[in-house]
Amino acid sequence: MSRHEQWLRRVLERLTAGEIELDAALAELRDLPYEDLSFAKLDHHRSFRHGFPEVVLAQGKTAEQVRVIVERLAAKGNNVLATRMSEEQAVHVTGHFPRAEYDSISRVFRLIQQPVETRGHGPVVVVSAGTADQPVAQEAALTAEIMGNSIERLFDVGVAGIHRLFDNIETIRRAAVLIVVAGMEGALPSVVCGLTNRPVIAVPTSVGYGASFGGIAALLGMLNSCAGGLTVVNIDNGFGAACAATRINQLGID
């Protein structure tokens, strides 16, 4: 049973035992399934369905809107994750949350209020082809970590120097799930998928010269991979890859 389900059970048990009145229980449950902020409707019920609270996409929002959303999510006592947060937004939001963490490379904001319980069948290994792919790879790693996965990073091991990957083959083999991030022609996920029977999630990045078409070349290369079972997410979508890896890694674990 997840921490969120335990919280809901406690509210209902207290009500049943007569420890709290009906109105008090309703007050605690008032924002289920969502809280209307006029400019946003926060899905407080998501943690019960997905095991993790709603994640904030900071991109396209004002700094004040992001702050208010983070504040309301944090008020529930949850850990808060925001992606694609600009430096300007981060300065404004972290000023109100001194315990918050902001990673300027991946543009990921995290406010950890509860200990993160590590769950899963093993480590999620995040592999990136080049240093230029690191922002997307780091987004995946930080997201998967706060969602309760043990994380190992294997960065800058692209096919231009394939011996770097082979030197770390044991890291590949002990993974429960792999997230492989690459731009340019996007070859690395196919190579990794051919070396292991573990689930491999490929993330194309927008890194590359003109004919890479902002990551479309890498995306098409991954979609056309001859390595059976390779799964592909959208361009630069480290967050989506981490969510998929979490579901796979934690499947069947209470």
C-alpha positions in Angstrom: 0.0 0.0 0.0 1.4 3.4 -1.0 1.9 6.3 1.5 -1.0 8.1 -0.1 -3.3 5.1 0.3 -2.2 4.8 3.9 -3.1 8.5 4.5 -6.6 8.0 3.1 -7.1 4.8 5.2 -6.1 6.7 8.3 -8.6 9.5 7.7 -11.4 6.9 7.1 -10.3 4.9 10.2 -10.4 8.0 12.4 -13.8 8.8 11.1 -15.1 5.3 11.7 -13.6 5.3 15.2 -15.3 8.6 16.1 -12.0 10.3 16.6 -12.9 13.1 14.1 -16.3 14.5 13.0 -17.6 14.1 9.5 -17.0 17.8 8.7 -13.4 17.4 9.7 -13.0 14.4 7.5 -14.6 16.3 4.6 -12.2 19.1 5.2 -9.2 16.8 4.8 -10.7 15.3 1.7 -12.0 18.5 0.2 -9.4 18.8 -2.5 -10.0 15.3 -3.9 -10.1 14.9 -6.8 -8.7 18.4 -7.6 -8.2 22.0 -6.3 -9.3 24.9 -8.6 -6.8 27.8 -8.6 -8.6 29.5 -11.5 -5.5 29.4 -13.7 -4.8 25.7 -12.9 -6.7 22.7 -11.5 -4.4 20.6 -9.3 -5.0 16.9 -9.5 -4.5 15.9 -5.9 -5.9 12.5 -6.6 -3.1 11.6 -9.0 -0.9 10.2 -6.3 -3.6 7.6 -5.5 -3.8 6.5 -9.2 -0.1 6.8 -10.2 1.8 6.6 -6.9 3.3 10.1 -7.3 1.7 13.5 -7.1 1.0 15.7 -10.1 4.2 17.0 -11.6 4.6 20.7 -12.5 5.6 21.6 -16.1 7.0 25.0 -15.4 7.5 25.9 -19.1 4.9 28.4 -20.3 3.9 29.5 -16.8 4.7 32.7 -15.0 7.1 32.4 -12.0 4.3 33.4 -9.7 2.0 30.7 -11.1 4.7 28.1 -10.6 5.2 29.3 -7.0 1.5 29.0 -6.1 1.2 25.6 -7.7 4.3 24.3 -5.8 2.9 25.9 -2.6 -0.4 24.1 -2.9 1.1 20.7 -3.8 3.6 21.1 -0.9 0.8 21.9 1.5 -0.3 18.3 1.2 3.0 17.2 2.7 4.1 15.6 -0.6 7.4 15.7 -2.4 7.1 18.1 -5.3 8.7 17.8 -8.7 8.8 20.5 -11.4 10.4 20.2 -14.9 11.5 22.7 -17.5 11.9 25.4 -14.9 13.9 28.4 -16.0 16.5 30.2 -14.0 14.2 33.1 -13.5 11.4 30.9 -12.2 13.8 29.0 -10.0 15.1 32.2 -8.3 11.5 33.2 -7.5 10.3 29.8 -6.3 13.3 28.6 -4.3 13.2 31.9 -2.5 10.0 30.7 -0.9 11.2 27.1 -0.3 14.8 27.2 1.2 14.9 23.3 1.3 14.2 23.0 -2.4 16.8 21.8 -4.9 17.2 23.2 -8.4 19.4 21.6 -11.1 20.3 24.2 -13.7 21.5 21.6 -16.2 18.3 19.6 -16.4 16.1 22.5 -15.2 14.5 20.2 -12.6 13.1 21.5 -9.3 12.6 19.2 -6.4 11.2 19.8 -2.9 11.7 16.7 -0.8 9.5 16.8 2.3 9.1 13.1 2.9 11.9 10.4 2.8 12.0 8.8 -0.7 11.3 5.1 -0.3 13.4 3.2 -2.8 11.3 0.5 -4.5 11.7 -1.7 -7.5 13.3 -4.8 -8.9 16.7 -3.1 -9.2 18.5 0.0 -10.4 17.3 2.2 -13.2 20.5 2.9 -15.3 20.4 6.2 -17.2 22.8 6.0 -20.2 23.7 9.0 -22.4 25.6 9.2 -25.6 27.3 12.5 -25.2 27.8 15.4 -22.8 25.4 17.5 -24.9 22.7 14.9 -24.0 23.2 15.3 -20.3 20.3 17.8 -19.7 17.8 15.2 -20.9 19.6 12.3 -19.2 19.7 14.2 -15.9 16.0 15.1 -16.1 15.3 11.4 -16.4 17.6 10.5 -13.6 16.3 13.1 -11.1 12.7 12.3 -12.0 13.2 8.5 -11.6 15.0 9.0 -8.3 12.3 11.1 -6.6 9.8 8.5 -7.8 11.5 5.9 -5.7 14.0 4.2 -8.0 17.7 3.5 -7.3 19.6 5.3 -10.0 22.9 4.7 -11.7 24.3 7.1 -14.3 26.5 6.2 -17.3 27.2 9.3 -19.3 29.2 10.1 -22.4 29.4 6.5 -23.7 28.2 7.1 -27.3 29.0 5.0 -30.4 31.8 7.3 -31.6 33.8 5.6 -28.8 32.0 2.4 -28.3 34.7 1.0 -26.1 33.6 3.3 -23.3 30.2 1.5 -23.3 31.8 -2.0 -23.3 34.1 -0.9 -20.4 30.9 -0.5 -18.3 29.0 -3.6 -19.5 28.5 -4.8 -15.9 26.5 -1.7 -15.1 24.3 -2.4 -18.1 23.8 -6.0 -17.0 22.7 -5.3 -13.4 20.1 -2.8 -14.5 16.4 -3.6 -14.0 15.5 -1.0 -16.6 17.6 1.2 -18.8 16.9 4.7 -20.1 19.2 5.5 -23.1 19.5 9.0 -24.3 21.1 10.0 -27.6 21.0 12.7 -30.3 22.6 12.9 -33.7 21.7 9.6 -35.5 20.4 8.0 -32.2 22.3 4.7 -32.5 23.2 4.1 -28.9 19.8 2.7 -27.7 19.9 0.0 -30.4 23.4 -1.1 -29.3 22.4 -1.2 -25.6 19.2 -3.1 -26.4 21.2 -5.7 -28.3 23.4 -6.3 -25.2 20.7 -7.0 -22.6 17.4 -8.6 -22.0 16.3 -5.8 -19.7 13.6 -3.2 -20.8 15.3 -0.3 -22.7 13.6 3.0 -23.1 15.1 5.2 -25.8 15.1 9.0 -25.6 16.0 11.0 -28.7 17.4 14.4 -28.1 17.4 17.5 -30.3 21.2 17.5 -30.3 22.8 17.5 -33.7 23.6 19.4 -36.9 21.2 20.5 -39.6 20.1 17.1 -41.0 19.2 15.9 -37.5 16.1 18.1 -37.8 15.9 18.9 -34.1 15.9 15.3 -33.0 13.6 13.9 -35.7 16.5 11.9 -37.3 17.3 10.3 -33.9 13.6 9.6 -33.3 13.2 7.9 -36.6 16.4 5.9 -36.2 15.2 4.6 -32.8 11.7 3.8 -34.1 13.3 1.8 -36.9 15.7 0.0 -34.6 16.4 -3.7 -35.5 16.9 -4.4 -31.7 13.6 -6.1 -30.7 11.7 -4.6 -27.8 13.2 -1.1 -27.8 10.6 1.4 -26.6 10.9 5.1 -27.7 9.5 8.2 -26.1 9.3 11.8 -27.5 12.2 14.0 -28.3 13.9 15.4 -25.2 11.3 13.7 -23.0 13.5 12.5 -20.1 10.6 13.0 -17.8 8.3 10.6 -19.8 11.1 8.0 -19.9 11.5 8.1 -16.2 7.8 7.7 -15.6 7.7 4.6 -17.9 10.8 3.2 -16.3 9.2 3.6 -12.8 6.1 1.7 -13.8 8.1 -1.1 -15.2 10.6 -1.3 -12.3 7.9 -1.1 -9.6 5.4 -3.4 -11.3 4.0 -6.0 -8.8 5.7 -4.4 -5.8 3.3 -3.3 -3.0 
